Amino acid sequence: MNIRGLNLNSLVVFTGVYRSASMTLAARELGMTQPGVTQQIRNLEKTLDVELFHRMGKKLVPTKEADILFESLSQSLTEIESVLTTVSKKDRQFAGTVRIGVPIEFGNNKVLPHLPKIRNQFPQVQFHITYGLPHELSGMILDGKLDFAFMDQYQLNPAIKTEVVYHENLILCCSRNYYELMKQQKRERDFFEGLSYIDYQKGELILRDWFERAFGMKKMKFTMGSYCFDVQGVSVLVANGMGVGVLPEHVFQRLKESGVAMHQFKPKNGVVNNPISLAYLDQRWNIPLNQFVITILKDLMSKK
């Protein structure tokens, strides 16, 4: 077909709707009204004489034709924007909203502190932060509610791409007072199984993984003092002498810096770390603003 009569903006709107699976979210991202986005899609469907989305309640499901169009179009529009930026005398000015999912502690300590640096350089960029557990964040990625997320190890949907971007050291620790009460000369299995523990969930997955990797100890018998699915909660219980728990290194260091006397158990087999991955869908990766923000965050997080 002849593209001379085609409104280029309708193609940009289409990619926004396809990525977000929502007219409302696309309108917010593009700085348009929802009726304006809807009209653009209707005009494009009329021009192409195809249906691009099945309406299922408030959710839009792309048709086969939409999948084909988006696969070629998203890359083409990115290349066009790159060429225009190259030939333009104006500095590139990013604008729009980036929706990021984060675990609470990692997000507050390793992601959020860097966002003001990006916005100071590009004032028209906004950030929408969502806290959540891995299964919650991955669901929001699939639903188009997040552009990308940072999360620890988790069995994700195969459609979600992941890339390890940070290694979070894990510390087995307790308060100094608790250690002085419980310490013995040998720090082998009997000693460790005689301690009281705090873990994040039943099954003691974090503790069992830590002991296997740090000491090669499997099938440990733990006496549990508490379960608490929150890093801050576990840190409070550990710091106040309830028992032993696993904390991210930055949380452990913060306790020490605040004056809490802590004891760290040194692993025999080297540092135990928790890989933090960047998780996203291919169609969200093709957005220049997302690529820009991700590149900066990865660079900043890699610096000590």
ROFIKE-251359 format. One record per residue (C-alpha): residue in one letter; x, y, z. Coordinates in steps of 0.5 Angstrom, whole numbers, padded with zeros to 4 digits, always signed. Example, Ala and Ser with C-alpha at 12.3 -4.5 7.8 and 13.67 -1.06 7.14 Angstrom:
<tilums>
a+0025-0009+0016
s+0027-0002+0014
</tilums>
This chain:
<tilums>
m+0000+0000+0000
n+0002+0007-0001
i+0004+0010+0006
r+0004+0017+0004
g-0003+0018+0006
l-0001+0015+0013
n-0001+0019+0019
l+0006+0017+0022
n+0004+0019+0029
s-0001+0014+0029
l+0004+0009+0028
v+0008+0011+0034
v+0001+0011+0038
f+0000+0004+0036
t+0007+0002+0039
g+0005+0005+0045
v-0001+0002+0046
y+0002-0005+0044
r+0007-0005+0049
s+0002-0003+0055
a-0004-0007+0052
s-0008-0001+0055
m-0011+0006+0051
t-0010+0009+0058
l-0003+0007+0060
a-0001+0009+0053
a-0004+0016+0053
r-0001+0017+0060
e+0006+0015+0057
l+0005+0019+0050
g+0002+0025+0054
m-0005+0025+0050
t-0012+0024+0052
q-0015+0017+0052
p-0020+0019+0047
g-0015+0021+0042
v-0011+0015+0043
t-0017+0011+0041
q-0018+0015+0035
q-0011+0014+0033
i-0012+0007+0033
r-0019+0007+0030
n-0016+0011+0024
l-0010+0006+0023
e-0015+0000+0023
k-0019+0003+0018
t-0013+0005+0014
l-0010-0002+0014
d-0017-0005+0014
v-0015-0010+0019
e-0017-0011+0027
l-0011-0009+0031
f-0013-0011+0038
h-0019-0015+0041
r-0022-0012+0046
m-0023-0016+0053
g-0026-0012+0058
k-0021-0007+0060
k-0015-0011+0057
l-0013-0011+0049
v-0010-0017+0046
p-0006-0016+0040
t-0008-0020+0034
k-0004-0023+0029
e-0003-0017+0024
a-0001-0013+0030
d+0004-0018+0032
i+0007-0017+0025
l+0007-0010+0025
f+0010-0009+0032
e+0016-0013+0030
s+0018-0009+0025
l+0015-0002+0027
s+0018-0002+0033
q+0025-0003+0031
s+0024+0002+0025
l+0022+0008+0029
t+0028+0007+0034
e+0032+0007+0028
i+0029+0013+0025
e+0029+0017+0032
s+0036+0015+0032
v+0038+0018+0025
l+0034+0025+0027
t+0038+0025+0033
t+0044+0025+0029
v+0043+0030+0024
s+0039+0035+0029
k+0043+0040+0032
k+0039+0040+0038
d+0041+0036+0044
r+0037+0030+0045
q+0032+0031+0051
f+0029+0025+0054
a+0022+0026+0056
g+0016+0021+0059
t+0015+0016+0065
v+0019+0010+0066
r+0015+0005+0071
i+0020+0001+0075
g+0019-0005+0080
v+0024-0006+0086
p+0025-0010+0092
i+0024-0005+0098
e+0031-0006+0101
f+0035-0006+0094
g+0030-0001+0091
n+0031+0004+0097
n+0039+0003+0097
k+0041+0001+0090
v+0036+0004+0085
l+0032+0010+0088
p+0039+0014+0090
h+0041+0015+0083
l+0034+0017+0080
p+0035+0024+0082
k+0041+0025+0078
i+0038+0022+0072
r+0032+0027+0073
n+0037+0033+0074
q+0040+0032+0067
f+0033+0031+0064
p+0027+0034+0068
q+0022+0032+0063
v+0023+0025+0065
q+0019+0022+0071
f+0019+0016+0075
h+0014+0011+0078
i+0016+0006+0083
t+0013+0000+0085
y+0015-0004+0091
g+0014-0012+0090
l+0016-0019+0091
p+0019-0023+0085
h+0012-0026+0083
e+0008-0019+0084
l+0013-0015+0079
s+0014-0021+0074
g+0006-0021+0073
m+0006-0013+0072
i+0011-0014+0067
l+0007-0019+0063
d+0001-0014+0064
g+0005-0008+0061
k+0004-0004+0068
l+0012-0004+0069
d+0017-0002+0064
f+0022-0006+0067
a+0024-0009+0074
f+0030-0011+0079
m+0029-0018+0082
d+0033-0023+0086
q+0033-0030+0083
y+0026-0033+0081
q+0023-0038+0076
l+0020-0033+0071
n+0016-0033+0065
p+0020-0035+0059
a+0017-0029+0056
i+0021-0025+0061
k+0028-0023+0059
t+0033-0023+0065
e+0040-0020+0066
v+0044-0020+0072
v+0046-0013+0074
y+0048-0013+0081
h+0051-0018+0086
e+0048-0017+0093
n+0053-0020+0098
l+0049-0024+0104
i+0051-0024+0111
l+0050-0029+0116
c+0050-0025+0123
c+0047-0024+0130
s+0048-0019+0135
r+0054-0019+0139
n+0050-0021+0146
y+0047-0027+0143
y+0053-0030+0140
e+0057-0029+0147
l+0051-0033+0150
m+0052-0038+0145
k+0059-0039+0142
q+0063-0045+0143
q+0070-0047+0141
k+0068-0051+0135
r+0063-0048+0129
e+0061-0054+0126
r+0054-0057+0125
d+0052-0058+0132
f+0054-0051+0134
f+0050-0048+0128
e+0044-0053+0129
g+0044-0051+0137
l+0042-0043+0135
s+0036-0040+0134
y+0034-0037+0127
i+0030-0032+0123
d+0028-0033+0116
y+0024-0030+0111
q+0019-0036+0110
k+0017-0043+0112
g+0022-0048+0109
e+0028-0044+0110
l+0030-0043+0103
i+0035-0037+0104
l+0038-0040+0110
r+0039-0047+0107
d+0042-0044+0101
w+0047-0040+0105
f+0049-0046+0109
e+0050-0050+0103
r+0054-0045+0099
a+0058-0043+0105
f+0060-0049+0109
g+0057-0055+0104
m+0052-0057+0110
k+0046-0060+0107
k+0039-0062+0111
m+0041-0057+0116
k+0036-0058+0122
f+0034-0051+0124
t+0030-0048+0131
m+0026-0043+0128
g+0025-0036+0133
s+0021-0033+0127
y+0019-0032+0120
c+0019-0025+0117
f+0018-0024+0110
d+0021-0017+0110
v+0029-0015+0111
q+0028-0009+0116
g+0024-0014+0120
v+0029-0019+0120
s+0034-0014+0121
v+0030-0012+0128
l+0029-0019+0130
v+0037-0020+0129
a+0039-0014+0132
n+0035-0015+0138
g+0038-0022+0140
m+0032-0027+0138
g+0037-0031+0134
v+0041-0031+0127
g+0039-0029+0120
v+0041-0027+0113
l+0042-0020+0111
p+0044-0016+0105
e+0051-0013+0106
h+0049-0006+0106
v+0043-0007+0111
f+0048-0011+0116
q+0053-0005+0115
r+0048+0000+0117
l+0046-0004+0123
k+0054-0003+0125
e+0054+0004+0123
s+0048+0006+0127
g+0052+0003+0133
v+0049-0004+0134
a+0054-0009+0136
m+0054-0015+0131
h+0057-0021+0129
q+0058-0024+0122
f+0059-0031+0121
k+0065-0032+0116
p+0064-0037+0110
k+0069-0042+0109
n+0067-0043+0101
g+0068-0035+0100
v+0063-0030+0099
v+0055-0032+0098
n+0052-0027+0094
n+0045-0026+0091
p+0045-0024+0084
i+0040-0019+0082
s+0037-0019+0075
l+0034-0014+0071
a+0027-0017+0068
y+0024-0014+0062
l+0020-0016+0056
d+0023-0015+0049
q+0018-0010+0047
r+0019-0005+0053
w+0027-0006+0051
n+0026-0002+0045
i+0024+0004+0048
p+0030+0009+0047
l+0028+0012+0054
n+0028+0006+0058
q+0034+0004+0054
f+0037+0010+0057
v+0035+0010+0064
i+0037+0002+0064
t+0044+0004+0062
i+0045+0010+0067
l+0043+0005+0073
k+0047-0001+0071
d+0053+0004+0070
l+0052+0007+0077
m+0050+0001+0081
s+0057-0002+0078
k+0061+0004+0081
k+0063+0003+0089
</tilums>
